[in-house]
Structure formats: C-alpha cells, structure tokens
Amino acid sequence: MSIQVSPSPIPNSNAVSLTSTLLDRDDYLTGLLNQVTATKTEGWLQELRQSAANWVRHSIIPTTREEEWRFTDLSSLRKVQFNLETGNFASLEFDILPEAANSRLVFVNGVFAPELSAVTDLPSGIVVSNLAGLSAVEQEGVRQYLAQAEGAQEVFTALNTAGITDAAVVWVKKNVVVETPIHLVFISVAGETGMISQPRCLVVAESGSQVSLVEEYTNRRGAESTEKGVYLTNAVTEVWVADNAEVSHTRIEREGAEAFHIGKTAIAQARDSRYTCHAITLGAKLSRHNLEILQTGEQTETTLNGLTVITGKQLSDTHSAIALNYPHGTSDQLHKCIVGDRAHAVFNGKVFVPKPAQLTNAAQLNRNLLLSSKARVDTKPQLEITADNVKCAHGATVSQLEDDEIFYLQSRGIDENDARKLLINAFAAEIINQIPVPSLREILLSTVNNLKSLTND
C-alpha cells in the first residue's frame, strides 16, 4: 500500500505553536502529561511517545484569545485534576449492534477489554485488533502510519500520542470488501476523582478495499446518565484511504453529563478514494471535534454529515477543515445543530481550494435549529479559493420551529408537545437516516426522541 502525503498541509489548522521559552510552559498541561506518560513502553512506540511529549512540554492549552478556540472556554476543564484509572469492568452493559455482534473491539477507560470484545466473524484480508495483539510484522506496518497524519502537533493530539500504550487497529488489505461493519466502543467509567482516558484508533484501507466503521464514545449509562462522575476523553483517530478505496465512518459521541470530550479525526485520501463521515454528538458537558481531511490525489469524493443535539448548559464545538489540493475533487458537507435550553453550539468549517485544485466541486451547509430563546449558536462556514475553474458554495441558516407548522399538526389532532417532537425528529432524521447500520439508526432516533428537554422551552 502506498499513500503519498501532500506537500501542502491543511492551512490554518488547530495547531498550537511551540512556545519560545521555558517560562511559557503550562503547569496544568505538564500535570496531565505526567499522568499519561507514567506507564512506559518499548522500542519505536516509546520513541514516538517521547517525541510527542517533548512537544507537549513546551505547549499550552488553548484559550479563548486564540481564533480557533474563541467560543470554547476550557477554563472549567483546568479546574479538574485528572488521573488515569483502570479496573475490571467485565459486567458493563452497552449497545451491541446486531450487525457487528462479532466484529467489535471494546476499550474501558482506554484499556482494551477482551472479555467484552468479539472479532470472530471477519473475512480474511482484514485485521481488527488492539495494537498489543498484533504480530511483529503487523506492528511494523502500523509504525508507518501511526501519528503520521497532518495535525500531529496540535496540543491535545500530541498529548494523546505521548500517552499511547495501546490502540484500536483496523487494517483492510488490497481489494478486500468487508460487508460486516466494525464497531469500536470506548466506554468511560468515572471514579471518585477526575479520570482521563486517551483512546487511539488507526484505520488503514488499502487500494481497492471497502469497509464500514462505527466509532462510539459513551459512558456506563450513555448520554442521558445521571451519574455525576467527571472525566476527560481525549481521542484521536487516523484514517488512511488508499487509491480507489472506500471508507464509511460513523462517529458517535454519547458521553456522560459531566464529561469533557476532545476528539481529533484526521483523514488522508489518495487518488479516486471515497470517504464518508457521519458524526453524531449528543453527550458531554463540553465537547470539541476537530475533523480534518487532506486530499493527497486527484478525483477524491468526500461526504461529511454531522448532527449535534444538545440541551441544558452543554457546549459542543465542531471544527472541520477540508484541503482539496488536486484537480477533480468533490466534497459535500451538511452539518445540523439542534440546540435547546441554554446550550451553545459552535460550527466552523473550512474548505481550502488552492490553484492546483482545478475543477473542484465543493458544497458546505450548516443548518441550526434553536429551541429556546436562551439557546446559542456561532457558525462560520469558510471557503478559501485561489483556483479559477471550480464550483463551490457554502452557507448557514439559523431558525426556530415555525408556529404555522405546529398549528398544522395540531389541527390534525396532534398535541403541541408531540408536534414539536415530530418536527425536531424530522430535522435530525435527515442525517441519522444516512447511517448505513439500521440498528444504530433506530438507537439514535430513539435517543433524540426521548430527550424530553428538547420540547420544553
């Protein structure tokens, strides 16, 4: 397999620049680093970790003074002292997808849980394993791709790399078509004190292959949990899509009510490849997802579907960046936000089309539904184009439920609360119904339907 990294990285990424003097070191960040690097590894993995740790030691946690973080204040995160916690959680309950009943990996507090995992129903030509379970030859292959995607020096990404001891690995061989979806489950179980976990995923789809992936972040009881445990999930996923390969990727974030979730998804797309992402955000007190796509060859197809549903005082921030560096690329992005109570949604989507990327076709739309007079959304779709023969469009809308639509449903015998719920579900279903796993669609539609606070202003 060969994936060439573009000489043109994603401009204006979320990277935090290296500080110039030791006086600029962030003591809080250093404390987190000491926690995640307490466990040592060996060989090339330890070298990789050490390199990332060196970067983190001279970095700072971003503040609202930085443009990329001006709507997302991490001061509440800095008030919590996080520690690594493990344990035996063999009896944990979570949603087992029938389509992936025997093709799942489960990690608890960042630690692989073989007793909860099942990988017995996979065809030849695909490897689904934790990093520690790979052979020496397979680990050498992983070495070529792990922590090699663009944006590796962003501070939270580097912190994750500095603490790698294991990872979820999905490797699809050349021309292998995998019909069974792969389910990667990351469960957080909060302890008496703040807990930090750092899940890591690596997906490699060799040329001509096809695979469907579900990546899920949850806690013991899901997003509606009344559990008050505070924890931080700092997750990084790298997806390498080779020539003419196809990856369908569904990312679900259903963390606990007091959780912090920071995630990076970095994708490299080679010539004629196809990548689709369905990103669903439902949980966490504060969540941030950085989604970055780097085109490394001509004629790629990229589809990004996103849905954020938040209530209470939740804050959810989605930052995406698509770098279309070659001709004949196609990208289509639709991100929707449903915001209730005093919640705050942020969307910032960038599409870069430099001069070499002629005949690019790129569309981006952010649609927002505010359910309360106190709800807030900050949206900023961006196109940066220097090519002169392209078809590109972007836009954003902010709206509320229409009184005449509610009245129409009431005139058909539906009470006001149910009418609001029907309209909200229809807004969400446009995204959820595109997920290729039927049982997951049902779970998510039910979850949105049962969020009673969405229908209370």
Backbone torsions as a table, in degrees:
resi	resn	phi	psi	omega
1	MET	NA	140.9	179.8
2	SER	-138.0	121.0	174.7
3	ILE	-123.8	117.3	-179.2
4	GLN	-89.2	127.5	177.4
5	VAL	-79.2	130.9	-177.5
6	SER	-64.5	142.8	174.1
7	PRO	-71.3	-11.1	179.4
8	SER	-106.8	97.2	179.6
9	PRO	-69.6	173.5	178.7
10	ILE	-68.2	120.5	179.6
11	PRO	-69.3	155.3	174.1
12	ASN	48.2	46.1	-179.3
13	SER	-73.0	-176.6	-178.0
14	ASN	-84.6	11.8	-177.9
15	ALA	-63.4	141.4	174.6
16	VAL	-101.8	124.5	-172.5
17	SER	-66.1	151.6	178.3
18	LEU	-65.5	130.0	179.2
19	THR	-74.8	156.2	-167.5
20	SER	-89.3	-23.6	-176.2
21	THR	-133.2	160.1	178.3
22	LEU	-63.6	-25.0	-179.6
23	LEU	-66.7	-19.2	-178.8
24	ASP	-85.9	1.0	-178.1
25	ARG	-62.5	145.9	-178.5
26	ASP	-96.8	108.7	-176.7
27	ASP	-63.0	-37.6	179.2
28	TYR	-64.9	-44.7	178.6
29	LEU	-63.2	-38.7	177.2
30	THR	-61.2	-37.8	176.3
31	GLY	-62.5	-42.8	175.7
32	LEU	-61.8	-42.4	-179.6
33	LEU	-61.6	-42.4	179.2
34	ASN	-62.4	-35.1	177.7
35	GLN	-65.8	-48.8	-171.6
36	VAL	-78.5	-16.8	179.8
37	THR	-101.3	7.0	-178.2
38	ALA	-63.4	-34.0	178.2
39	THR	-89.5	126.8	-176.9
40	LYS	-96.9	154.5	172.6
41	THR	-122.9	-166.7	-177.0
42	GLU	-133.2	164.4	170.8
43	GLY	63.6	-142.5	-174.4
44	TRP	-62.4	-31.7	-179.5
45	LEU	-67.8	-39.9	177.8
46	GLN	-67.2	-36.3	176.7
47	GLU	-63.7	-42.3	177.7
48	LEU	-61.6	-44.3	179.9
49	ARG	-63.5	-42.4	-177.2
50	GLN	-64.7	-40.0	178.1
51	SER	-61.6	-43.5	178.8
52	ALA	-67.2	-39.0	-179.9
53	ALA	-62.9	-37.6	178.7
54	ASN	-62.0	-37.6	177.9
55	TRP	-67.8	-45.7	-176.7
56	VAL	-61.2	-37.7	-177.3
57	ARG	-59.8	-23.1	-179.4
58	HIS	-112.8	21.2	180.0
59	SER	-113.0	175.2	177.3
60	ILE	-134.6	152.8	171.8
61	ILE	-71.5	132.0	-175.2
62	PRO	-63.2	152.2	178.3
63	THR	-121.6	174.4	-179.2
64	THR	-71.2	-5.1	175.1
65	ARG	-75.2	-17.4	178.3
66	GLU	-89.3	137.0	-174.3
67	GLU	-56.3	-40.8	-176.5
68	GLU	-70.9	-12.7	-176.6
69	TRP	-126.9	16.9	-170.1
70	ARG	-69.6	-18.4	177.6
71	PHE	-102.6	-1.7	-175.7
72	THR	-123.1	102.6	-175.9
73	ASP	-91.3	117.3	-178.4
74	LEU	-94.5	13.9	-178.7
75	SER	-63.9	-32.0	178.0
76	SER	-68.1	-31.5	175.8
77	LEU	-66.0	-39.0	-176.7
78	ARG	-68.9	-13.1	178.9
79	LYS	-81.7	-9.3	-176.0
80	VAL	-106.8	134.1	173.4
81	GLN	-93.2	112.8	-175.8
82	PHE	-96.4	144.8	179.1
83	ASN	-133.5	154.4	173.1
84	LEU	-75.0	133.7	176.7
85	GLU	-134.6	135.6	174.9
86	THR	-125.6	-167.4	179.1
87	GLY	152.2	174.6	-179.7
88	ASN	-98.6	110.1	-177.8
89	PHE	-122.3	47.6	-175.1
90	ALA	-64.7	-20.7	-175.7
91	SER	-96.7	9.6	-179.6
92	LEU	-61.0	143.9	175.7
93	GLU	-105.9	142.1	177.0
94	PHE	-157.0	167.9	-178.5
95	ASP	-73.5	115.7	174.1
96	ILE	-95.2	118.0	179.7
97	LEU	-77.9	124.3	-179.9
98	PRO	-55.1	-36.0	-178.7
99	GLU	-67.8	-20.9	-177.6
100	ALA	-126.2	31.0	-176.0
101	ALA	-61.2	-29.1	-179.1
102	ASN	-121.7	28.4	178.1
103	SER	-144.3	58.1	-177.3
104	ARG	-137.6	148.5	170.1
105	LEU	-117.7	136.2	-179.4
106	VAL	-122.6	132.4	175.3
107	PHE	-121.9	136.1	178.3
108	VAL	-117.2	122.3	-175.3
109	ASN	51.9	36.5	177.5
110	GLY	82.8	-0.1	-177.4
111	VAL	-107.7	132.0	-179.1
112	PHE	-59.9	133.2	-179.8
113	ALA	-115.6	88.7	-177.0
114	PRO	-62.7	-29.9	-179.0
115	GLU	-69.3	-18.5	178.1
116	LEU	-102.2	-7.9	-176.2
117	SER	-95.8	161.2	177.5
118	ALA	-155.8	117.2	-179.6
119	VAL	-131.9	48.7	-176.0
120	THR	-99.0	-6.0	-173.9
121	ASP	-119.3	53.4	-178.0
122	LEU	-121.0	141.9	178.6
123	PRO	-73.7	165.6	173.6
124	SER	-68.1	149.6	179.8
125	GLY	97.5	5.0	175.0
126	ILE	-134.7	137.9	176.4
127	VAL	-113.1	123.7	175.1
128	VAL	-128.3	109.8	-172.2
129	SER	-160.8	162.5	165.8
130	ASN	-78.3	159.3	-175.0
131	LEU	-58.7	-41.8	-177.4
132	ALA	-66.3	-21.8	-178.8
133	GLY	-88.1	-0.4	-179.5
134	LEU	-81.5	154.8	174.1
135	SER	-72.6	168.1	179.5
136	ALA	-60.8	-39.2	179.0
137	VAL	-65.6	-42.7	-179.9
138	GLU	-67.2	-38.0	178.1
139	GLN	-65.5	-34.4	177.7
140	GLU	-65.1	-36.4	175.2
141	GLY	-65.6	-41.9	178.9
142	VAL	-61.0	-36.0	-178.5
143	ARG	-55.8	-31.3	-178.1
144	GLN	-70.4	-20.6	-171.7
145	TYR	-119.6	-26.9	-175.6
146	LEU	-65.7	125.4	179.4
147	ALA	63.4	27.3	179.2
148	GLN	-107.3	-2.7	-179.7
149	ALA	-74.9	163.2	177.2
150	GLU	-60.5	149.7	177.3
151	GLY	83.8	14.2	-176.2
152	ALA	-65.8	-18.2	-177.3
153	GLN	-97.4	4.1	170.0
154	GLU	-60.5	141.9	-164.6
155	VAL	-61.5	-43.5	-179.0
156	PHE	-73.5	-33.0	175.0
157	THR	-64.7	-44.2	178.7
158	ALA	-64.8	-36.7	177.0
159	LEU	-62.6	-40.8	176.8
160	ASN	-62.1	-46.7	-179.4
161	THR	-62.2	-38.2	-179.5
162	ALA	-63.5	-22.7	-177.8
163	GLY	-108.2	9.9	-177.6
164	ILE	-61.5	123.9	167.4
165	THR	-121.3	-20.8	179.1
166	ASP	-156.1	171.8	-179.5
167	ALA	-162.1	158.0	170.4
168	ALA	-88.6	127.4	-177.0
169	VAL	-122.2	126.5	173.5
170	VAL	-123.3	116.5	-176.5
171	TRP	-128.1	116.8	-178.0
172	VAL	-107.7	124.5	-176.4
173	LYS	-73.4	169.0	-175.9
174	LYS	-56.9	130.4	174.6
175	ASN	64.5	14.5	177.4
176	VAL	-87.9	129.0	177.3
177	VAL	-107.6	117.4	-177.4
178	VAL	-101.5	111.9	-178.7
179	GLU	-77.8	-32.2	-177.1
180	THR	-79.7	128.2	176.2
181	PRO	-68.2	146.4	177.0
182	ILE	-99.7	127.1	-176.1
183	HIS	-110.5	116.3	176.3
184	LEU	-107.8	117.2	-173.7
185	VAL	-114.7	126.9	178.8
186	PHE	-120.7	108.5	-175.4
187	ILE	-105.4	133.4	175.5
188	SER	-109.1	131.3	176.3
189	VAL	-119.8	106.5	-176.7
190	ALA	-71.9	143.3	178.1
191	GLY	-102.6	-156.8	-179.2
192	GLU	-71.2	-29.4	178.5
193	THR	-117.0	173.9	178.3
194	GLY	-60.4	135.9	-177.1
195	MET	-119.3	139.5	175.2
196	ILE	-117.4	134.2	171.6
197	SER	-129.6	150.0	-175.5
198	GLN	-131.3	76.5	178.7
199	PRO	-62.6	145.3	178.0
200	ARG	-134.0	133.6	177.6
201	CYS	-126.9	141.3	171.8
202	LEU	-130.5	123.9	178.7
203	VAL	-121.9	124.8	178.0
204	VAL	-125.3	118.0	177.0
205	ALA	-111.1	107.7	-178.8
206	GLU	-70.8	170.4	-171.6
207	SER	-57.4	135.2	176.9
208	GLY	77.6	2.5	-177.2
209	SER	-89.7	165.3	176.6
210	GLN	-141.4	138.0	179.1
211	VAL	-154.6	149.0	175.9
212	SER	-117.2	132.6	-171.6
213	LEU	-130.3	134.6	172.4
214	VAL	-116.9	120.0	-179.3
215	GLU	-114.6	116.2	-171.1
216	GLU	-124.8	133.1	175.7
217	TYR	-117.6	123.6	-176.2
218	THR	-149.6	173.4	172.4
219	ASN	-114.9	-170.4	-174.2
220	ARG	-54.9	-35.1	-174.2
221	ARG	-122.9	6.1	177.8
222	GLY	86.6	-175.8	-171.4
223	ALA	-65.6	-23.7	-178.9
224	GLU	-90.9	13.1	-176.6
225	SER	-61.7	142.6	171.6
226	THR	-93.4	0.5	178.5
227	GLU	-63.0	132.0	-172.3
228	LYS	-97.0	7.0	-178.4
229	GLY	-62.2	136.4	178.2
230	VAL	-98.1	133.1	176.6
231	TYR	-153.1	164.0	178.6
232	LEU	-122.6	126.7	170.7
233	THR	-107.8	119.7	178.3
234	ASN	-117.6	96.4	-168.6
235	ALA	-108.9	144.5	176.2
236	VAL	-135.2	130.8	176.9
237	THR	-128.3	130.4	176.2
238	GLU	-115.8	130.4	-179.1
239	VAL	-124.5	120.9	178.5
240	TRP	-110.8	115.4	-176.7
241	VAL	-111.5	110.8	-174.6
242	ALA	-80.7	-178.0	-178.3
243	ASP	-52.3	126.9	173.5
244	ASN	61.5	19.4	176.1
245	ALA	-92.1	162.7	-177.7
246	GLU	-136.9	127.9	178.4
247	VAL	-127.5	125.5	171.3
248	SER	-106.8	120.3	-169.8
249	HIS	-124.9	119.0	176.0
250	THR	-111.0	123.6	-178.9
251	ARG	-116.6	120.4	-177.0
252	ILE	-115.5	125.9	174.6
253	GLU	-116.0	109.4	179.5
254	ARG	-130.0	55.3	-177.5
255	GLU	-72.6	171.2	-179.3
256	GLY	-70.8	168.7	-171.4
257	ALA	-66.5	-24.9	-178.7
258	GLU	-107.9	13.1	-173.2
259	ALA	-84.5	156.7	167.1
260	PHE	-111.5	134.7	-179.9
261	HIS	-132.9	121.9	175.4
262	ILE	-125.5	122.0	-174.7
263	GLY	-131.1	144.9	173.7
264	LYS	-123.6	130.1	171.3
265	THR	-122.2	116.0	-177.1
266	ALA	-116.9	125.2	-175.5
267	ILE	-123.2	134.2	172.3
268	ALA	-115.3	122.6	-177.4
269	GLN	-113.1	119.5	178.0
270	ALA	-87.1	-179.1	-174.6
271	ARG	-54.3	134.0	175.4
272	ASP	63.3	15.7	-179.5
273	SER	-84.6	162.1	-179.3
274	ARG	-131.9	127.4	179.7
275	TYR	-132.9	130.9	177.1
276	THR	-126.7	131.6	177.2
277	CYS	-122.9	128.5	171.2
278	HIS	-111.6	105.0	-176.0
279	ALA	-107.2	115.6	-177.0
280	ILE	-114.5	124.1	179.3
281	THR	-118.9	119.2	-177.8
282	LEU	-125.6	-30.5	-169.5
283	GLY	-112.9	-168.4	176.6
284	ALA	79.5	143.8	172.7
285	LYS	-68.0	-42.3	176.5
286	LEU	-138.7	127.3	179.4
287	SER	-134.6	147.4	177.0
288	ARG	-141.2	129.2	177.3
289	HIS	-125.0	118.4	174.1
290	ASN	-99.6	114.5	-177.4
291	LEU	-114.1	114.8	-173.1
292	GLU	-127.7	124.6	-179.1
293	ILE	-117.4	127.8	178.8
294	LEU	-118.1	116.9	178.0
295	GLN	-81.6	124.6	-178.3
296	THR	-115.7	12.5	178.1
297	GLY	-166.5	172.4	-176.2
298	GLU	-75.1	161.6	167.9
299	GLN	58.1	40.7	175.3
300	THR	-85.4	154.9	175.6
301	GLU	-122.6	124.7	-178.4
302	THR	-128.0	126.8	178.2
303	THR	-126.1	122.3	-179.9
304	LEU	-120.3	116.6	175.8
305	ASN	-115.4	127.3	-178.4
306	GLY	-131.7	146.1	176.3
307	LEU	-141.4	124.1	174.6
308	THR	-116.5	126.8	177.7
309	VAL	-127.9	110.5	-175.3
310	ILE	-136.3	151.4	-179.9
311	THR	-141.3	-170.0	178.6
312	GLY	59.0	-129.8	177.9
313	LYS	-113.7	26.6	179.8
314	GLN	-64.7	149.1	170.9
315	LEU	-125.3	127.0	179.0
316	SER	-130.1	127.2	-174.9
317	ASP	-123.9	123.5	175.0
318	THR	-116.4	121.1	174.0
319	HIS	-118.1	121.7	178.1
320	SER	-122.4	150.3	177.1
321	ALA	-143.6	126.0	178.5
322	ILE	-119.0	117.9	179.2
323	ALA	-105.3	104.2	-178.6
324	LEU	-98.2	95.4	-170.4
325	ASN	-96.0	-6.0	-173.6
326	TYR	-130.5	162.6	-177.2
327	PRO	-67.7	160.4	170.7
328	HIS	63.9	25.2	176.6
329	GLY	-82.8	149.4	178.6
330	THR	-129.0	130.6	174.2
331	SER	-137.6	141.8	-179.1
332	ASP	-139.2	118.0	-176.6
333	GLN	-125.7	129.5	172.9
334	LEU	-132.0	116.7	178.3
335	HIS	-121.4	127.7	-179.2
336	LYS	-116.8	144.2	176.2
337	CYS	-127.9	132.0	171.8
338	ILE	-114.7	117.6	-169.6
339	VAL	-125.2	119.3	179.9
340	GLY	-117.0	172.8	177.8
341	ASP	52.7	-126.7	179.6
342	ARG	-107.7	21.4	-176.4
343	ALA	-69.8	161.8	-174.7
344	HIS	-135.9	118.3	178.0
345	ALA	-107.7	142.7	177.8
346	VAL	-128.5	132.9	173.4
347	PHE	-133.6	127.2	173.8
348	ASN	-134.9	112.2	-177.8
349	GLY	-120.8	124.3	179.9
350	LYS	-113.5	139.5	171.1
351	VAL	-127.0	120.3	-179.3
352	PHE	-104.7	125.7	179.4
353	VAL	-128.6	87.8	-179.7
354	PRO	-74.4	174.8	-173.9
355	LYS	-57.4	-38.0	-179.9
356	PRO	-65.8	-17.6	-173.2
357	ALA	-88.5	55.8	178.2
358	GLN	-68.7	154.7	177.9
359	LEU	61.6	31.2	174.2
360	THR	-81.2	144.7	176.1
361	ASN	-125.1	107.8	-174.7
362	ALA	-130.7	131.9	178.1
363	ALA	-132.1	141.0	-178.7
364	GLN	-144.9	130.9	-179.8
365	LEU	-143.7	132.3	174.7
366	ASN	-117.2	118.9	179.8
367	ARG	-115.4	131.4	-174.6
368	ASN	-126.2	137.3	179.1
369	LEU	-121.0	113.2	179.3
370	LEU	-97.0	126.8	-175.5
371	LEU	-103.7	0.3	-177.4
372	SER	-145.9	152.6	177.5
373	SER	-70.1	-17.1	179.4
374	LYS	-95.4	-10.9	179.7
375	ALA	-69.0	153.4	-174.8
376	ARG	-140.6	144.2	173.1
377	VAL	-138.9	137.3	171.7
378	ASP	-118.5	118.5	-175.0
379	THR	-126.6	140.2	-177.9
380	LYS	-149.7	80.5	171.7
381	PRO	-74.3	138.8	-175.5
382	GLN	-134.5	138.2	169.3
383	LEU	-121.7	128.4	174.7
384	GLU	-120.7	105.1	-169.8
385	ILE	-122.1	128.2	170.2
386	THR	-120.4	-10.7	173.3
387	ALA	-72.3	151.8	-174.1
388	ASP	-112.5	2.9	179.5
389	ASN	-132.7	73.2	-175.4
390	VAL	-138.7	165.8	173.8
391	LYS	-126.1	104.6	-174.4
392	CYS	-134.6	144.7	178.6
393	ALA	-150.9	149.5	174.6
394	HIS	-150.4	162.4	-179.6
395	GLY	-176.6	169.6	178.8
396	ALA	-148.7	145.9	176.5
397	THR	-133.0	146.0	174.3
398	VAL	-130.2	124.9	-175.4
399	SER	-145.1	173.3	173.9
400	GLN	-124.5	170.7	175.7
401	LEU	-64.3	133.6	-177.2
402	GLU	-80.5	131.5	-179.8
403	ASP	-60.8	-36.7	-177.8
404	ASP	-69.7	-31.5	176.9
405	GLU	-68.7	-41.0	177.6
406	ILE	-65.8	-41.9	179.1
407	PHE	-62.6	-40.7	179.5
408	TYR	-59.5	-44.6	179.5
409	LEU	-67.3	-37.0	177.6
410	GLN	-64.8	-34.1	178.7
411	SER	-68.2	-14.7	176.6
412	ARG	-99.1	16.3	174.6
413	GLY	89.2	12.8	179.8
414	ILE	-101.0	128.7	-178.6
415	ASP	-69.8	165.7	-171.8
416	GLU	-61.0	-42.6	-177.9
417	ASN	-62.4	-45.2	178.7
418	ASP	-67.5	-33.6	178.2
419	ALA	-64.0	-44.6	177.5
420	ARG	-60.8	-42.8	-178.2
421	LYS	-63.7	-40.0	178.6
422	LEU	-62.4	-43.3	-179.3
423	LEU	-67.6	-39.4	177.8
424	ILE	-63.9	-46.0	-179.5
425	ASN	-62.3	-38.0	179.1
426	ALA	-65.0	-37.5	178.5
427	PHE	-64.1	-43.0	-179.5
428	ALA	-73.9	-33.8	-173.3
429	ALA	-63.4	-26.2	179.4
430	GLU	-58.5	-33.5	177.5
431	ILE	-87.7	-49.5	-174.4
432	ILE	-61.5	-37.5	-177.1
433	ASN	-68.2	-10.7	177.6
434	GLN	-88.1	-8.4	177.8
435	ILE	-68.1	131.0	-171.2
436	PRO	-81.5	6.8	-179.5
437	VAL	-112.7	106.2	-173.0
438	PRO	-56.0	-44.2	-177.5
439	SER	-64.9	-34.0	178.3
440	LEU	-70.1	-37.9	175.6
441	ARG	-57.2	-45.4	-179.3
442	GLU	-63.5	-41.8	179.8
443	ILE	-61.9	-45.5	-176.7
444	LEU	-70.1	-41.2	177.6
445	LEU	-63.1	-38.8	177.3
446	SER	-66.3	-39.8	179.4
447	THR	-61.9	-47.1	178.8
448	VAL	-63.6	-40.8	-178.2
449	ASN	-63.8	-31.4	-176.2
450	ASN	-90.9	-0.4	176.0
451	LEU	-78.6	87.7	-173.1
452	LYS	-61.2	-31.4	-177.5
453	SER	-64.9	-16.8	178.6
454	LEU	-67.8	-25.7	-176.3
455	THR	-101.8	7.2	178.3
456	ASN	-113.8	115.2	179.4
457	ASP	-80.7	NA	NA
